[in-house]
Amino acid sequence: MQAVLISGGGVAGPTLAHWLARAGFRPTVVERAPALRTGGQAVDFRGAPQLEVLKRMGVLDAIRAAQTGMGDIAIVDGDGRRLARLPSEVFSGDVEILRGDLTRILNEAAPAERLLGDSITSLTERPDGVHVTFEKAAPRTFDLVVGADGIRSKVRELAFPAAPLRHLGFYGAVFSVPGTYGLDHDGLMHNVPGRCATVVRTNGRTRASLDFATPPLDVGHRDQAAQRALVAQAFRGVGWQVPSLLAAMEEAEDFYFWQAAQVVLPRWSSGRVALVGDAGYAPGPGGMGTGLGMVGAYVLAAELAAAPGDHAAAFDAYERRMRPYVEVCQKQAEGADKYLVPGTRTRIRLRNQMMRMLPYLPGKGMVKRMTDKAASAVTLPDHPRQGARRPAQPA
């Protein structure tokens, strides 16, 4: 029974642990956070392959039971007058759920040893496996190591040191706020050039997003004090509800700061170490990263199970099946900054005008059809138990 260390307990990590355990592997998940993270932004799934992974994993019903039921987001001016709307069928996918709720459901479905509040400090490949040292736990050797630890992956840093992020033009902060802002399963969005403030309320919780255009910033990804200061500076002087949102941000316990960026690598494995999800191929906003990560975890586990003891062949098969899908999803995310944080008032007006016209256009379902097509651009393999090879695919 092969032992596999998975770094990251968010989305791709527990998904991979679930499928590896079902295939006869022995997964261990190491997660820096001392407990499962709650709250967070809403994430969605769309397209038949993503929903099929949830169904095969046995979590689709639980996800649907916890879905946000999100309605439209109204675009408003500084006085709160409604200018246009973002229809939910475009941005909420087939099912939408808060990231914290999804993390809980996935971890409940993942039988695995867990090392919480810990992190990998070194990886050394040896003939018998990968020798791993941790910040707290004693060193151990695993047959394989998989980085599922997000866009700031420690595994990628250690095993793929020359892997800079591709910046997509903006940063954002997400956090809970008190009150309802008159919302119930809907949202409000306000733009000024280069900045966007959004408030949404679903499932009894109100959350805010503050996104702003900027070149890459030199800020520690765990330095929340510096991150909050950057957001406050970027939104200083903006009207509408922004002053109350900034005040709430200073008190929010679930503050999360993120960079709109992509990870682009020529290969997602090195020896006995592989990457999955955002750690290997973060697509950026609008690139369906959550669904992409779960599909990637499913495919990686399937290929490892189909090539017992031959991780090189499994990693090659994983690359062949997933790379076209990843490239489609990353392409889908290009230009998100022009849509979310337009740089001029003219661009904001043009964006709003397009959204007002969308319900009346002959091809009004085109945006959803395009995203659904991108989300479905992969064929899922069967999932054999370890040692049960799949028949060779025809050339």
KEKE-3310 file (N, C-alpha, C; in steps of 0.2 Angstrom, whole numbers, plus 5000, padded with zeros to 4 digits):
npx = (5004:5004:5011:5005:5009:5000:5000:4990:4974:4962:4953:4957:4966:4959:4950:4958:4964:4952:4950:4962:4962:4951:4956:4965:4977:4987:4984:4991:4987:4994:4991:4993:4985:4977:4965:4950:4946:4934:4919:4924:4925:4912:4911:4910:4902:4902:4896:4896:4907:4913:4902:4899:4911:4908:4897:4901:4909:4901:4896:4888:4874:4875:4882:4873:4863:4869:4870:4872:4861:4861:4856:4854:4867:4867:4872:4878:4877:4886:4877:4868:4859:4852:4861:4863:4863:4871:4868:4863:4864:4875:4887:4886:4886:4882:4880:4882:4893:4898:4916:4921:4911:4911:4924:4923:4913:4920:4932:4925:4922:4934:4944:4958:4975:4979:4989:4988:4990:5003:5018:5027:5045:5056:5060:5067:5072:5074:5080:5070:5059:5051:5060:5054:5053:5046:5038:5034:5031:5039:5052:5048:5046:5039:5030:5026:5023:5012:5008:4995:4992:4988:4989:5001:5010:5019:5025:5027:5036:5047:5050:5049:5057:5059:5046:5037:5023:5010:5004:4988:4983:4976:4972:4963:4952:4943:4930:4920:4905:4896:4878:4865:4864:4852:4850:4846:4850:4856:4866:4876:4886:4899:4908:4923:4935:4947:4944:4933:4919:4910:4896:4888:4874:4871:4864:4862:4873:4884:4895:4909:4918:4933:4941:4955:4964:4981:4999:5010:5012:5023:5021:5020:5012:5006:5005:4994:4992:4999:4993:4979:4981:4985:4974:4965:4972:4970:4957:4954:4944:4934:4917:4900:4896:4908:4916:4910:4913:4927:4929:4923:4932:4943:4940:4937:4938:4939:4947:4953:4966:4970:4979:4975:4980:4989:4996:5008:5016:5028:5028:5020:5025:5039:5051:5046:5037:5022:5010:4994:4978:4976:4990:4997:4991:4984:4970:4966:4954:4937:4941:4936:4943:4940:4932:4941:4952:4946:4943:4956:4962:4954:4957:4971:4972:4965:4974:4986:4981:4979:4991:5000:5013:5021:5024:5029:5024:5010:5010:5013:5002:4992:4996:4994:4980:4975:4981:4976:4963:4966:4972:4962:4953:4962:4963:4950:4950:4957:4958:4949:4952:4948:4934:4930:4937:4937:4948:4944:4931:4924:4926:4919:4906:4904:4905:4894:4883:4884:4880:4867:4861:4862:4851:4842:4848:4850:4859:4859:4861:4874:4886:4885:4884:4897:4905:4901:4905:4919:4920:4917:4927:4934:4938:4932:4941:4938:4938:4948:4953:4968:4980:4972:4973:4968:4961:4971:4971:4964:4975)
npy = (4994:5010:5025:5041:5058:5072:5089:5102:5105:5110:5110:5103:5094:5086:5080:5073:5064:5057:5049:5042:5035:5026:5019:5011:5017:5025:5039:5054:5070:5085:5101:5118:5127:5126:5122:5118:5130:5142:5151:5162:5165:5163:5149:5140:5126:5120:5112:5096:5086:5092:5091:5078:5072:5076:5069:5056:5055:5056:5068:5077:5079:5084:5096:5103:5104:5114:5125:5142:5148:5160:5175:5188:5201:5218:5232:5247:5265:5279:5284:5273:5270:5259:5253:5242:5224:5209:5194:5179:5167:5168:5170:5161:5148:5130:5125:5133:5137:5141:5143:5138:5130:5120:5115:5109:5099:5091:5087:5079:5068:5062:5050:5050:5051:5065:5080:5093:5111:5111:5111:5107:5107:5103:5093:5078:5068:5050:5033:5025:5033:5049:5059:5068:5083:5092:5106:5104:5090:5073:5069:5060:5046:5045:5037:5045:5062:5075:5091:5101:5113:5126:5143:5149:5138:5128:5116:5117:5128:5121:5110:5115:5127:5138:5145:5157:5168:5172:5187:5194:5207:5213:5213:5207:5207:5197:5196:5194:5204:5214:5216:5218:5225:5227:5216:5200:5185:5190:5203:5218:5229:5241:5252:5262:5270:5257:5250:5240:5237:5225:5218:5204:5194:5178:5163:5168:5175:5190:5196:5204:5210:5218:5224:5228:5236:5234:5234:5220:5217:5219:5211:5201:5185:5181:5191:5200:5212:5221:5219:5222:5236:5240:5237:5247:5259:5258:5260:5272:5287:5283:5282:5278:5263:5260:5266:5260:5247:5246:5249:5237:5228:5229:5223:5210:5193:5183:5188:5188:5189:5190:5187:5190:5179:5167:5151:5144:5131:5121:5107:5096:5088:5081:5070:5060:5069:5078:5091:5098:5105:5123:5124:5119:5124:5136:5144:5157:5171:5167:5157:5144:5138:5130:5119:5114:5110:5100:5091:5088:5082:5070:5064:5063:5054:5043:5039:5036:5025:5016:5013:5005:5007:5013:5028:5037:5034:5036:5050:5055:5051:5058:5072:5072:5070:5081:5093:5100:5104:5112:5122:5128:5132:5142:5151:5155:5164:5175:5193:5196:5207:5218:5217:5216:5227:5239:5252:5265:5278:5278:5265:5258:5262:5257:5243:5242:5246:5235:5225:5229:5227:5213:5204:5206:5203:5192:5182:5179:5169:5166:5168:5160:5148:5147:5147:5135:5126:5127:5122:5109:5103:5091:5073:5061:5048:5031:5025:5014:5002:5001:4994:4988:4989:5000:4997:4999:5015:5018:5024)
npz = (5000:4995:5002:5002:5003:5005:5002:5009:5013:5008:4995:4983:4989:4999:4990:4982:4992:4996:4984:4982:4994:4991:4981:4986:4991:5004:5011:5018:5024:5025:5033:5034:5042:5058:5060:5050:5038:5039:5031:5018:5000:4988:4978:4962:4953:4936:4921:4914:4917:4929:4938:4938:4944:4957:4960:4958:4969:4979:4985:4980:4983:4996:4994:4986:4995:5003:4995:4989:4983:4976:4969:4957:4955:4957:4949:4955:4956:4965:4973:4975:4965:4954:4940:4931:4929:4935:4929:4938:4932:4924:4932:4943:4940:4939:4952:4967:4981:4997:5000:5013:5017:5007:5009:5022:5019:5009:5017:5026:5018:5016:5020:5029:5036:5046:5047:5056:5057:5053:5042:5027:5026:5019:5005:5000:4987:4987:4983:4989:4990:4995:5006:5019:5028:5042:5050:5063:5065:5066:5054:5039:5027:5011:4998:4987:4984:4984:4979:4984:4988:4985:4977:4982:4984:4994:4991:4977:4978:4983:4975:4962:4959:4950:4946:4942:4946:4935:4933:4933:4934:4945:4963:4977:4991:5003:5015:5030:5034:5045:5047:5034:5023:5016:5008:5002:4997:4986:4978:4978:4968:4965:4956:4954:4943:4941:4953:4963:4973:4981:4988:4995:5001:5007:5013:5026:5029:5027:5015:5009:4995:4990:4977:4967:4954:4950:4948:4951:4968:4982:4995:5009:5009:5020:5029:5036:5041:5033:5021:5024:5025:5013:5005:5011:5008:4994:4992:4998:5000:4991:4988:4991:4999:5004:5015:5027:5024:5024:5037:5043:5038:5045:5057:5054:5056:5046:5036:5019:5008:4991:4975:4959:4948:4938:4937:4928:4921:4913:4916:4927:4937:4945:4947:4960:4965:4963:4957:4960:4955:4960:4964:4954:4942:4943:4937:4938:4941:4936:4929:4933:4944:4956:4952:4942:4950:4957:4947:4942:4953:4954:4942:4943:4954:4948:4937:4944:4951:4940:4936:4944:4955:4946:4945:4936:4923:4927:4930:4918:4910:4917:4914:4900:4899:4907:4903:4891:4895:4906:4899:4892:4902:4908:4898:4898:4909:4905:4904:4914:4923:4915:4915:4929:4936:4928:4920:4917:4918:4906:4901:4912:4910:4897:4900:4909:4900:4891:4900:4903:4890:4888:4892:4881:4870:4855:4856:4870:4879:4877:4884:4895:4888:4883:4894:4900:4890:4890:4903:4901:4894:4895:4897:4908:4916:4920:4937:4943:4955:4964:4955:4946:4930:4917:4901:4887:4878:4862:4849)
capx = (5000:5008:5010:5006:5008:4996:5000:4984:4968:4956:4948:4960:4969:4954:4947:4963:4964:4946:4950:4967:4960:4946:4960:4970:4983:4987:4985:4991:4986:4997:4988:4996:4980:4976:4958:4947:4944:4926:4918:4927:4921:4908:4914:4904:4904:4898:4898:4895:4912:4913:4896:4900:4916:4905:4892:4905:4912:4895:4895:4884:4868:4877:4884:4867:4859:4872:4872:4870:4855:4863:4852:4858:4871:4865:4878:4875:4882:4888:4871:4865:4855:4854:4863:4863:4864:4875:4863:4866:4865:4881:4892:4885:4887:4876:4879:4887:4893:4904:4922:4921:4906:4914:4930:4920:4910:4926:4936:4921:4922:4941:4948:4966:4978:4979:4994:4985:4994:5010:5020:5033:5050:5061:5059:5073:5070:5078:5078:5064:5053:5053:5061:5050:5054:5040:5040:5033:5031:5045:5053:5045:5047:5033:5031:5024:5021:5008:5006:4988:4992:4986:4993:5007:5012:5026:5028:5030:5042:5053:5052:5049:5059:5058:5039:5034:5016:5008:5000:4982:4981:4973:4971:4956:4951:4936:4929:4913:4903:4889:4872:4862:4864:4846:4851:4844:4852:4858:4871:4877:4892:4900:4915:4926:4941:4952:4942:4927:4917:4904:4893:4883:4872:4868:4864:4862:4880:4885:4902:4912:4925:4936:4946:4958:4970:4988:5005:5012:5014:5028:5018:5020:5006:5003:5006:4988:4992:5001:4987:4973:4983:4985:4967:4963:4975:4968:4950:4953:4941:4929:4911:4895:4896:4915:4919:4908:4916:4934:4929:4922:4938:4948:4938:4935:4942:4940:4950:4957:4969:4972:4981:4973:4986:4989:5002:5009:5022:5029:5026:5017:5028:5046:5052:5040:5033:5017:5006:4987:4974:4980:4997:5000:4988:4979:4968:4964:4946:4933:4944:4933:4948:4938:4930:4947:4956:4943:4944:4963:4963:4951:4961:4978:4971:4964:4980:4990:4978:4979:4998:5003:5021:5024:5022:5031:5018:5004:5010:5013:4995:4988:4997:4990:4972:4973:4984:4971:4958:4969:4973:4955:4951:4966:4961:4943:4951:4960:4954:4945:4953:4944:4927:4929:4940:4939:4952:4942:4924:4921:4925:4914:4900:4903:4903:4887:4879:4883:4876:4860:4858:4862:4844:4838:4852:4848:4863:4860:4864:4881:4891:4884:4886:4904:4909:4899:4909:4925:4920:4916:4932:4939:4934:4934:4943:4935:4942:4950:4956:4975:4982:4967:4974:4963:4963:4975:4967:4967:4979)
capy = (5000:5016:5031:5047:5064:5078:5096:5106:5102:5114:5107:5098:5090:5081:5076:5068:5059:5053:5045:5038:5030:5022:5015:5007:5020:5027:5046:5058:5077:5090:5107:5123:5129:5122:5119:5119:5137:5143:5157:5163:5167:5158:5145:5136:5121:5120:5108:5089:5083:5094:5088:5070:5071:5077:5064:5050:5056:5055:5074:5082:5081:5088:5102:5106:5106:5120:5130:5148:5150:5167:5179:5193:5206:5224:5237:5253:5271:5281:5285:5267:5269:5253:5254:5236:5219:5203:5188:5174:5161:5168:5169:5156:5141:5125:5125:5138:5135:5145:5139:5135:5124:5115:5112:5104:5093:5087:5084:5074:5063:5060:5046:5051:5054:5073:5084:5100:5116:5109:5112:5104:5111:5100:5087:5075:5061:5045:5027:5022:5037:5056:5060:5074:5086:5096:5111:5101:5082:5070:5067:5053:5045:5044:5035:5050:5069:5079:5098:5103:5119:5133:5147:5150:5131:5127:5110:5120:5132:5117:5106:5118:5134:5143:5145:5164:5168:5176:5192:5196:5214:5215:5210:5207:5205:5195:5196:5195:5211:5214:5219:5214:5230:5227:5210:5193:5180:5194:5207:5225:5231:5248:5253:5268:5267:5253:5248:5237:5235:5221:5215:5199:5190:5172:5158:5171:5179:5195:5196:5210:5209:5224:5222:5234:5235:5236:5230:5215:5220:5216:5210:5194:5182:5180:5198:5202:5219:5225:5218:5227:5243:5241:5238:5253:5264:5258:5262:5278:5292:5280:5283:5272:5259:5258:5267:5255:5240:5246:5248:5230:5224:5229:5218:5203:5187:5178:5191:5184:5193:5186:5190:5187:5177:5161:5147:5141:5127:5116:5100:5097:5083:5081:5064:5057:5075:5081:5096:5097:5111:5129:5123:5118:5127:5141:5148:5164:5172:5166:5151:5138:5135:5125:5113:5112:5107:5093:5086:5086:5077:5064:5061:5061:5047:5038:5037:5032:5018:5012:5012:5003:5006:5017:5035:5041:5033:5039:5057:5057:5051:5064:5078:5071:5071:5087:5099:5104:5106:5118:5128:5131:5136:5148:5156:5158:5169:5181:5199:5197:5214:5223:5216:5218:5233:5243:5257:5272:5278:5276:5257:5256:5264:5252:5237:5242:5246:5228:5220:5230:5224:5206:5200:5207:5201:5186:5177:5181:5164:5164:5168:5154:5142:5147:5144:5128:5122:5127:5118:5102:5101:5085:5067:5058:5041:5027:5025:5007:5001:5001:4987:4986:4993:5001:4995:5004:5019:5018:5030)
capz = (5000:4994:5006:4998:5007:5001:5006:5007:5016:5006:4990:4979:4994:5002:4985:4980:4997:4995:4978:4983:4999:4988:4976:4990:4994:5011:5010:5023:5022:5030:5032:5039:5047:5064:5059:5044:5037:5037:5027:5012:4995:4985:4972:4959:4948:4930:4916:4916:4921:4936:4942:4938:4949:4964:4960:4959:4976:4984:4989:4976:4987:5002:4991:4984:5001:5006:4990:4991:4980:4974:4964:4953:4958:4954:4948:4957:4956:4971:4977:4976:4960:4950:4933:4927:4934:4933:4930:4942:4928:4921:4937:4949:4938:4940:4959:4970:4988:5000:5000:5019:5017:5003:5012:5027:5015:5006:5022:5029:5014:5014:5025:5028:5042:5045:5051:5056:5060:5051:5035:5024:5026:5014:5001:4997:4984:4988:4980:4992:4991:4996:5013:5021:5035:5044:5055:5069:5065:5064:5047:5037:5020:5008:4991:4983:4988:4980:4982:4983:4993:4982:4972:4985:4986:4997:4987:4971:4979:4985:4970:4956:4961:4945:4944:4944:4944:4929:4936:4929:4934:4951:4969:4980:4998:5004:5022:5032:5037:5049:5044:5028:5017:5012:5003:5003:4992:4980:4979:4975:4966:4964:4953:4951:4939:4944:4959:4963:4979:4980:4994:4994:5006:5006:5019:5033:5030:5022:5013:5005:4991:4988:4971:4964:4949:4952:4946:4956:4974:4986:5001:5012:5008:5027:5032:5035:5043:5027:5016:5025:5024:5005:5003:5014:5004:4987:4992:5002:4996:4987:4992:4992:5006:5005:5022:5031:5022:5026:5045:5045:5036:5051:5063:5051:5058:5041:5030:5015:5003:4985:4969:4952:4945:4935:4938:4921:4921:4907:4918:4934:4941:4946:4950:4964:4967:4958:4959:4957:4957:4960:4965:4948:4936:4945:4931:4939:4942:4930:4926:4936:4948:4961:4948:4939:4955:4959:4942:4942:4959:4952:4936:4946:4958:4943:4934:4949:4952:4934:4934:4951:4956:4940:4945:4930:4918:4929:4930:4911:4908:4920:4910:4894:4900:4910:4900:4886:4900:4910:4895:4890:4908:4909:4893:4900:4914:4902:4903:4920:4925:4911:4917:4936:4938:4922:4922:4916:4918:4900:4901:4916:4907:4892:4903:4911:4895:4889:4904:4902:4884:4888:4892:4875:4864:4852:4859:4877:4883:4874:4889:4899:4884:4882:4900:4900:4885:4893:4909:4899:4889:4898:4897:4914:4916:4925:4943:4945:4961:4963:4952:4940:4924:4912:4894:4883:4874:4855:4847)
cpx = (5004:5006:5010:5004:5005:4997:4994:4978:4961:4951:4951:4963:4964:4951:4952:4964:4958:4947:4956:4965:4955:4950:4965:4976:4982:4989:4986:4991:4989:4994:4991:4991:4978:4969:4955:4945:4937:4926:4921:4922:4917:4912:4909:4907:4899:4900:4897:4901:4913:4908:4897:4905:4912:4900:4895:4908:4907:4894:4890:4878:4870:4879:4878:4863:4862:4873:4869:4863:4855:4858:4857:4862:4869:4871:4875:4880:4883:4883:4866:4860:4857:4855:4862:4863:4868:4870:4867:4868:4872:4887:4892:4885:4881:4875:4884:4887:4899:4910:4922:4917:4908:4920:4928:4917:4915:4930:4932:4921:4929:4944:4955:4969:4979:4985:4992:4990:5002:5011:5026:5039:5056:5058:5065:5071:5076:5076:5071:5058:5056:5054:5058:5052:5048:5042:5039:5034:5038:5046:5050:5047:5041:5035:5031:5022:5017:5006:4999:4987:4992:4991:5000:5010:5019:5029:5031:5036:5048:5055:5052:5051:5058:5051:5036:5027:5015:5002:4994:4979:4978:4973:4965:4957:4944:4935:4921:4911:4897:4884:4870:4863:4858:4846:4848:4845:4853:4864:4871:4884:4893:4907:4916:4932:4946:4950:4935:4925:4911:4902:4887:4880:4868:4869:4865:4869:4881:4893:4903:4918:4927:4942:4949:4964:4976:4993:5006:5015:5019:5025:5018:5013:5003:5004:4999:4988:4994:4996:4981:4975:4983:4978:4964:4965:4972:4961:4949:4950:4935:4922:4907:4896:4903:4918:4917:4912:4923:4934:4928:4928:4943:4947:4937:4940:4943:4943:4954:4959:4971:4974:4978:4979:4985:4996:5003:5016:5022:5027:5024:5020:5036:5048:5046:5036:5028:5013:4999:4983:4978:4987:5000:4998:4983:4977:4967:4956:4943:4936:4942:4939:4946:4936:4936:4951:4953:4944:4951:4964:4960:4955:4968:4977:4970:4970:4985:4987:4979:4986:5002:5010:5024:5022:5024:5026:5012:5004:5010:5005:4990:4990:4994:4983:4971:4975:4979:4965:4960:4970:4967:4953:4955:4964:4954:4944:4954:4955:4949:4946:4948:4937:4926:4931:4942:4943:4950:4934:4921:4921:4920:4907:4898:4901:4896:4882:4878:4879:4868:4857:4858:4856:4841:4842:4850:4852:4864:4862:4871:4886:4891:4886:4894:4908:4907:4903:4916:4926:4920:4921:4937:4934:4937:4936:4939:4940:4943:4953:4964:4977:4978:4968:4968:4965:4966:4970:4969:4970:4975)
cpy = (5006:5022:5037:5053:5069:5084:5100:5102:5106:5111:5102:5092:5084:5077:5071:5062:5054:5047:5040:5033:5024:5017:5011:5010:5022:5034:5049:5066:5081:5097:5112:5126:5124:5119:5121:5126:5137:5150:5157:5165:5162:5155:5141:5131:5121:5115:5100:5086:5085:5091:5081:5068:5071:5071:5057:5050:5055:5062:5079:5084:5085:5095:5106:5108:5113:5125:5136:5151:5158:5169:5183:5198:5213:5229:5243:5259:5273:5282:5279:5266:5263:5255:5248:5230:5213:5197:5182:5168:5162:5167:5164:5149:5137:5124:5129:5137:5140:5140:5135:5129:5118:5111:5107:5098:5088:5083:5078:5067:5060:5056:5047:5053:5061:5075:5091:5105:5114:5111:5109:5109:5109:5094:5084:5068:5056:5039:5024:5027:5045:5057:5067:5077:5091:5101:5108:5093:5080:5069:5060:5052:5042:5041:5040:5056:5073:5086:5100:5109:5126:5137:5148:5143:5131:5121:5113:5124:5127:5113:5109:5126:5139:5143:5152:5164:5173:5181:5194:5203:5217:5211:5211:5205:5203:5194:5196:5202:5210:5217:5215:5219:5229:5221:5204:5188:5184:5199:5214:5226:5238:5248:5260:5265:5263:5249:5245:5235:5231:5218:5210:5196:5184:5168:5162:5175:5184:5195:5201:5207:5216:5222:5228:5233:5238:5232:5225:5219:5216:5216:5203:5191:5180:5186:5201:5210:5223:5224:5222:5234:5244:5242:5245:5259:5264:5261:5269:5284:5289:5280:5277:5269:5258:5260:5262:5248:5240:5246:5241:5226:5224:5224:5211:5198:5182:5182:5187:5188:5188:5190:5186:5185:5169:5157:5143:5137:5122:5109:5101:5091:5083:5075:5061:5063:5077:5087:5095:5103:5118:5129:5123:5122:5131:5144:5155:5165:5171:5160:5144:5134:5129:5118:5110:5108:5100:5088:5084:5081:5070:5061:5059:5054:5042:5035:5034:5025:5013:5010:5010:5003:5010:5024:5039:5041:5037:5047:5059:5057:5056:5071:5077:5073:5078:5093:5103:5107:5112:5124:5131:5135:5142:5153:5159:5164:5175:5187:5200:5204:5219:5223:5218:5224:5237:5250:5264:5272:5276:5268:5255:5257:5258:5245:5237:5242:5239:5224:5222:5227:5217:5202:5201:5205:5194:5180:5178:5175:5162:5164:5162:5148:5142:5145:5137:5123:5122:5122:5110:5099:5096:5079:5063:5051:5038:5027:5018:5007:5000:4994:4985:4990:4994:4999:5001:5008:5019:5025:5034)
cpz = (5000:4998:5002:5003:5002:5005:5004:5009:5013:5001:4986:4983:4996:4996:4983:4986:4997:4990:4979:4988:4996:4983:4980:4992:5001:5011:5017:5021:5028:5028:5037:5044:5052:5064:5052:5044:5036:5033:5020:5006:4992:4979:4969:4955:4942:4925:4919:4919:4928:4941:4943:4943:4956:4965:4962:4966:4981:4988:4986:4980:4992:4999:4989:4990:5004:5001:4992:4989:4978:4969:4960:4958:4954:4954:4950:4956:4964:4976:4978:4971:4956:4943:4928:4932:4931:4934:4934:4938:4925:4926:4942:4947:4939:4947:4962:4978:4991:5001:5007:5020:5013:5006:5018:5024:5013:5011:5025:5025:5012:5020:5024:5035:5041:5050:5051:5059:5059:5044:5033:5024:5021:5011:4998:4994:4985:4984:4983:4993:4992:5004:5014:5028:5036:5049:5062:5070:5064:5057:5045:5029:5017:5001:4986:4987:4982:4983:4979:4987:4990:4978:4975:4988:4988:4993:4981:4972:4980:4979:4963:4957:4956:4942:4946:4942:4939:4932:4931:4930:4940:4957:4972:4987:4999:5012:5024:5035:5040:5045:5037:5022:5013:5007:5006:4997:4985:4982:4976:4973:4963:4961:4952:4947:4943:4951:4959:4970:4978:4987:4992:5000:5004:5012:5026:5034:5025:5021:5009:5001:4989:4983:4968:4959:4951:4949:4952:4962:4978:4993:5003:5011:5015:5031:5032:5037:5037:5022:5018:5024:5017:5003:5005:5010:4997:4987:4996:4997:4992:4992:4992:4999:5008:5012:5027:5030:5025:5034:5047:5043:5042:5056:5060:5053:5052:5035:5026:5009:4997:4979:4963:4948:4942:4937:4931:4921:4915:4909:4925:4939:4940:4950:4954:4967:4961:4961:4956:4959:4956:4961:4959:4942:4938:4939:4932:4939:4935:4926:4929:4940:4952:4957:4945:4944:4957:4953:4941:4947:4957:4947:4939:4949:4953:4939:4938:4950:4946:4932:4941:4951:4950:4940:4939:4925:4920:4929:4922:4908:4911:4916:4904:4894:4902:4906:4895:4890:4903:4905:4893:4896:4909:4904:4895:4905:4911:4902:4909:4923:4922:4913:4924:4938:4932:4924:4921:4917:4912:4899:4906:4913:4901:4894:4906:4906:4892:4893:4904:4896:4884:4888:4885:4869:4861:4855:4867:4882:4881:4879:4893:4895:4883:4888:4901:4896:4887:4899:4907:4895:4892:4898:4903:4913:4921:4931:4945:4952:4959:4960:4946:4934:4920:4905:4891:4879:4867:4853:4843)
residu = (MET:GLN:ALA:VAL:LEU:ILE:SER:GLY:GLY:GLY:VAL:ALA:GLY:PRO:THR:LEU:ALA:HIS:TRP:LEU:ALA:ARG:ALA:GLY:PHE:ARG:PRO:THR:VAL:VAL:GLU:ARG:ALA:PRO:ALA:LEU:ARG:THR:GLY:GLY:GLN:ALA:VAL:ASP:PHE:ARG:GLY:ALA:PRO:GLN:LEU:GLU:VAL:LEU:LYS:ARG:MET:GLY:VAL:LEU:ASP:ALA:ILE:ARG:ALA:ALA:GLN:THR:GLY:MET:GLY:ASP:ILE:ALA:ILE:VAL:ASP:GLY:ASP:GLY:ARG:ARG:LEU:ALA:ARG:LEU:PRO:SER:GLU:VAL:PHE:SER:GLY:ASP:VAL:GLU:ILE:LEU:ARG:GLY:ASP:LEU:THR:ARG:ILE:LEU:ASN:GLU:ALA:ALA:PRO:ALA:GLU:ARG:LEU:LEU:GLY:ASP:SER:ILE:THR:SER:LEU:THR:GLU:ARG:PRO:ASP:GLY:VAL:HIS:VAL:THR:PHE:GLU:LYS:ALA:ALA:PRO:ARG:THR:PHE:ASP:LEU:VAL:VAL:GLY:ALA:ASP:GLY:ILE:ARG:SER:LYS:VAL:ARG:GLU:LEU:ALA:PHE:PRO:ALA:ALA:PRO:LEU:ARG:HIS:LEU:GLY:PHE:TYR:GLY:ALA:VAL:PHE:SER:VAL:PRO:GLY:THR:TYR:GLY:LEU:ASP:HIS:ASP:GLY:LEU:MET:HIS:ASN:VAL:PRO:GLY:ARG:CYS:ALA:THR:VAL:VAL:ARG:THR:ASN:GLY:ARG:THR:ARG:ALA:SER:LEU:ASP:PHE:ALA:THR:PRO:PRO:LEU:ASP:VAL:GLY:HIS:ARG:ASP:GLN:ALA:ALA:GLN:ARG:ALA:LEU:VAL:ALA:GLN:ALA:PHE:ARG:GLY:VAL:GLY:TRP:GLN:VAL:PRO:SER:LEU:LEU:ALA:ALA:MET:GLU:GLU:ALA:GLU:ASP:PHE:TYR:PHE:TRP:GLN:ALA:ALA:GLN:VAL:VAL:LEU:PRO:ARG:TRP:SER:SER:GLY:ARG:VAL:ALA:LEU:VAL:GLY:ASP:ALA:GLY:TYR:ALA:PRO:GLY:PRO:GLY:GLY:MET:GLY:THR:GLY:LEU:GLY:MET:VAL:GLY:ALA:TYR:VAL:LEU:ALA:ALA:GLU:LEU:ALA:ALA:ALA:PRO:GLY:ASP:HIS:ALA:ALA:ALA:PHE:ASP:ALA:TYR:GLU:ARG:ARG:MET:ARG:PRO:TYR:VAL:GLU:VAL:CYS:GLN:LYS:GLN:ALA:GLU:GLY:ALA:ASP:LYS:TYR:LEU:VAL:PRO:GLY:THR:ARG:THR:ARG:ILE:ARG:LEU:ARG:ASN:GLN:MET:MET:ARG:MET:LEU:PRO:TYR:LEU:PRO:GLY:LYS:GLY:MET:VAL:LYS:ARG:MET:THR:ASP:LYS:ALA:ALA:SER:ALA:VAL:THR:LEU:PRO:ASP:HIS:PRO:ARG:GLN:GLY:ALA:ARG:ARG:PRO:ALA:GLN:PRO:ALA)
# end
